[in-house]
């Protein structure tokens, strides 16, 4: 569930009708050259801007941004094992922030996080920020601070292509449904499919495996993560119905009370204003899901 419900209509508008388009776009790799060029052309903060933020100053002095993220999300943050680089929408934002502070988008130290560990790595001061399709919720905001939102999604239902009985979340009653532990999935299912038998998995991949192996009938999580699965899949799964539930804003996790919130929000507004956000969306998501309709990013407080 989102911390706010009033948002400019965002990427869900463009992505909601992409069930078929996503299937046709299966296996479409990111344009690595265009992605790398976009990061390399990102803005660099002046010394005065850095000095005005203790959070950014600490990173500048360290010479490295400690990043919590993922490297298995096809559209948002995927490791290319051939060149060792992580690319995607979230990865692009992380590298652009790194460049903004340090002048070089590659100067980050990566820590793998899951839905269950994102708050803890911030609380333990293991990372400076977490950028990992991280939904803003009141419970999480009690433990950490969020910059953004920089993106918004809703929930979606993924089923096997051969499954004809589940056509939307309305058909989940009495079915075994996977979701991720520590995500917003359990609460969404409790509200919209209270008669479903929910099985929580620790990772996105484990939930996908549970579906493909027939241990569950459906998988409910963020619609954009399901587009990820389709974009790198083999045609054995499909989206069941349109996205549903409240708008789910993605934020950038920062230490509780950090002045980095204001710094990162100003940075995000800069990217939206100069067109970088739209270019990153097109390279990371649009070109790979068959969409040419660039969404308007959510309003940043």
N, C-alpha and C positions, 0 to 999 in steps of 0.2 A: 504494500500500500504506500502511496506517496505522501510526503510531508505537506505537499500542496496539491490543490486540484485545479487551480486557475493557471493555465498555460496557453501560450499561443499554440495553435494546432501545428504539430511538428511532423517528424519523420513518419509517424504511423500512417498519416494520410497517404504519403507516397508509397509506403511499404505494404499497407493492408491488402492491396489487390495483387500482390506479387507472388501468391502461391504458385501459379503456373509459371510465371516468369522465372522464379527462383529455380524451378526444376530444369528449365531449359538452360539456365546459366550454370548448371552443375560443373564443378571443376574449373571454372574460369579463374585463372590466377590473377593476382594483383599485378598491375603495371609497376614493377619494381623501380624502373628508371624514373618514371613520373613521380612516384612516391618519394624517392630519395631526393630528387630535384626540388620538390616542394618543401621538404624539411630543410634542405640546404639554403633555401631562399627565405626562410622564416625570419621574423624580426629579432633584433638583439637589443636588450634593454640598455639604457644609458647607465652610467655609474651612479647618477643621482637617483634613478628609479630603484636600483638595487639597494643603495644605501638607506633608502626610506623604509625598507622592509627587513626586520631582523631575520625572518624566515629565509628570504632570498640571500641575505648577506652571509648567513651560516653556510648555505650551499655553495655560494661563490668562494668563500674562504676554504671550504673543503675540496673544491675542484671537481666534485662529483655529486650528482643528484641520486639519492638512494630511492629507487622506484620499486613499489610493490605492484605487480601486474600478473598477467597470464601470457602464455605463449602457445595456446592451443585453440584460440578462438579465430576461426578462419577469416571473418570479416573485420574483426576488431583488434586482434593481437595474435599474430601467428609467426612462429619461428621458422625461418627458412634455413634448413640444416646445411644447405650448400654454401651459403655465404655468412651464416651465423647472425643474420639480422632479423629483427622482429618488425613486422609491418601490419598495418590495419588502422582503423579509425582511432581506437584508443592509443595504440602504439605511436601513431602520428602526433597526436596531441601531446603525449608524454615527451617525445623527442623535440617537438617544437618548444615546449616549456623549458626543456633542458638547454636548447640553443638560446632561448631568450635570456636565460640567466648566465650560462657559461660560454656562450658563443659557439658551441659545438654540440649538435644534437646527439652525438654518440657518447657523451661524457656522463653516462648514468650507470649505476650499479643495480643490477636486476635481482629482485627477490620474488620467487613464485608464491602467489597467494591463492587461496580458495575462498568460497563463500563463508566458510567457518573461521578463517584466520585473518580476514582483512582488518577488523578492528584491533586485534591483539598486536599485530606488527607495528601499528601506529602507537598504541598505548605503551609498548615496550621500547619505543624509539629505535626500532630496527630499520625503519624507512622514513623518508621525508614526506612521501605522499603515496596514495594508492589510486591507480587509474585502471579499473577493471570492470566495466559495465556494472558499476556500483550503485545500486538503487538507494536513493535518499529516503530514509524512514525515521520516524520519531525515536524509535528504540536505539538505532545506530547513532543518531544525533545527540543522544545523551552521553555517549562515550567518546565521540570524535566530532570534528567539524567538517563541513562539506563546502567546497567551492562549486559553483555552477548553479543550476544544472547545465550541462553541455549537450544533452541528448535526452530523448524521451521515448518510451516504449509502452506496450501493454502486455498482457499475458497472451499466450497462444497454446494450441493443442497440437501435438505431433503424434501421428499414428502410422502404422505400417500401411503401405500403399494398398495392400490387399484387404484392409479393414474397411468394410462398408457400413458397419453399424454405428460408428462414431463419426458424426458429421459436424459436431460443435461441442462446446463445454456442457451443453444441456444434456448430452448423451453419456456423461461420465458416471452417473449414479449406478452403484453396484459394480463398477469396473475397477480394476487395479491400475492406479495412476502413479507414475513416478514424478518426483520433483527433487530439487536439490536441498539438502540440509543447510540451514543457515541463510537460505534465500527467502524471497517474499512468496515463493510458491505455496508452502503449507497454508499460509493465511489466505491466499487467493482461493485455494481449493476449499477451505473451510467456509468461505463466504459464497462461492459460486457453484460448488459441487459438493455439498456437505455429505452426500450419501456415497461418495467415492471412497474406495479403500486406498489410502495414501501410503506410498512406500518412499521413504527419503533415502537418497543416495548422496555420497560425499562429494562427487564431482559430476560435471556435465557429461563427461564421457561415460562414466559408469551408468548414468541414467539412460543414455542413448543405447548402450550395450544391453541394458535390461529390456528395453523396448524391442530391439532387433532380435534378441534371444527368446522373446515371447514370455518373459517373466512378468511383464506388465502389459496392459492394453494401450496405454497412452502415456505421454510425457508432457507435463505442463510446466512452462517456465517463460521467461521473457521471449516475446515474439521475435526479437532481433537475434537472439541466440539460436532460435529454431531456424531462422533464415541461414545462419551459419551452417547448421547441420545439413540443410538442403543444398547449400552452395558447394559443399565438399562431399556430398553423398553419392550414392550409386543408383538413386531412383527407387529405393526400397521403402521410402517414407514420404508422407505428405502432410500438409497442414490441414487440419479439420476445422473448417469455419474461419471466420474473421477474428482478429484480435479482440480481446474482451477485457473488462475490468477498468479500473482507474488508470489514468496516465501515470506511468512509472518513470520519474525523472532520474537520470544517471548523474551522479556527482563525483567530484574528485576528493577523496578522503585525505584529511590533514589532521595533525594533532589537535586535540581539544583546545579551543581558544586561540589557535594560531592566527597571527596577522597575515599568514599566507593566503587566507581566504580572500581578503581584499586584493592582494597582489595577483592571485590567479584569476579572480573575476575580471579584473581590469585587462589582463592578458587575453582572456577568452573574448571579451567584447572587442578587443583590437582585431583578433582573428576573424570575427564575424563581420566587422566593418570593412576590412580590406579584402574580403572574399576568400581568405585561406580556408575557413571552415567549410565553405561550399565546395572548394576544389578538393579538399581532403575527403569529404563525403563522396564525391563523384568517383574518385580514384579507388577508395576503399570499399564502397558499398554500391553506389549507383551503377557503375560499369559492370559490376559482377552479379547484379540481380536484375538487370534489364530495365532499370529505371533512369529516365532522363529528367524527371521532375524533382529538382533539388528542394528538399524541405526547408522550412524556416526553423532555425534553432529555437529552443525554448527561451523564454525571457529570463535574464539573470538579475537577481535582486540588486 
